[in-house]
């Protein structure tokens, strides 16, 4: 095969292959090629005409495509057929066309950066370059037999699964957060969603992941105070930081935290508030997990807030999948008047968040009379790959930390009640077998083990 060296030749050869052997190559071409790969407007028009015929289930040949495209394209169609000796090299021509189109796009964006008049324009071009480089090629799929074989290979691979753990045992048991997952944490104002996100992010960073925290709402100094209050870091009480009255022990813990986290790959951002900047920072620092507090504050032009937030949601979902990054976005909610407990339908300004997120966590205040104001209920409102537990947490305001409480449901799910009950029944059987007959001795009432408490600290 002669070496194809130009984008123009590749476009011509792909169209020629389509006309010469549509039965063999039309499916491949329409799967892998998109109109944007055709830099020549006339060839792009012919390709779109052929694709319309294919989608309508009509035959593709020089006559039908010529009639669909228009008489002025007849010569172009004829030349594509004459200058393409065989259709057998269609896959190679497709590859050349795809690469040339990508190179052309990168060159155009590079020129746009050189001539940019503002930093915003340059960052927008940089973002588009990242999208071009991260675009994945289509594949031919797998048969059912191949899927089974791939599954068995994965099960036999000794490498452990790399699910993201957030540091709350009951939650980590329920969730299987893999790279590329879009997670939403939703709560009403002042319920503690930022504190919960910081707690999760610190735990993830201490586990060795590269973490980015984009704080669009909380100023830097309060953010520092909350971090130092975190038990995982220094445990400095919030009032001590707020009034700059640290004890010698507090200072010692802060310095220890600084030494302990020196190699931690975590960064905080306060001035990055656009999708382009968030994506650029994620690529630059190779983040594995990013937190955004909160998604409705991302700056995207548009008067219709419903449409703007929908676009933000779709862009974040797409970015998570394209970059293989776990994105945890915080969201405000809007509840109906008089209703206290929030649901996934309360996500503010757009239900697209509900559609795009694979996992949605809802932080509610407890409505049980026995609970004080520090008790929260973390509901898993959506979990595409698992169950939907409700986890009771205690918010320790002094340390801005959520501590889980073990309830009877947690104990039952862990199997401990079942084991204890089996042990009780076995002890009863042992006593019955060894006891004298009722005619001779009355054993009297049997003492039972103390009841399990309804609520125990973890």
Secondary structure, 3 states (H helix, E strand, C coil): CCCCCCHHHHHHHHHHHHHHCHHHHHHHHHHHCCHHHCCCHHHHHHHHHHHHHHHCCCCCCHHHHHHHHCHHHHHHHHHHHHCCCCCCCHHHHHHHHHHHHHHHHHHHHHHHHHCCCCHHHHHHHHHHHHHHHHCCCCCCCCCHHHHHHHHHHHHHCCCCCCCECCCCHHHHHHCCECCCCEEEEEECCCCCHHHHHHHHHHHHHHCCCCEEEEECCCCHHHHHHHHHHCCCCCCCCHHHHHCCCCCHHHHHHHHHHHHHCCCCCEEEECCCCCHHHHHHHHHHHCCCEEEEECHHHCCCCCCCHHHHHHHHHHHHHHHHHHHCCEEEEEECECCCCCCCCCCHHHECCCCHHHHHCCEEEEEEECCCCCCCCCEEEEEEEEECCCCCCEEEEEEEHHHCEEEEEEEHHHHHHHCHHHHHHHHHHHHHHHHHHHCCCCCCCCCCCCCCCCCCCCEEEC
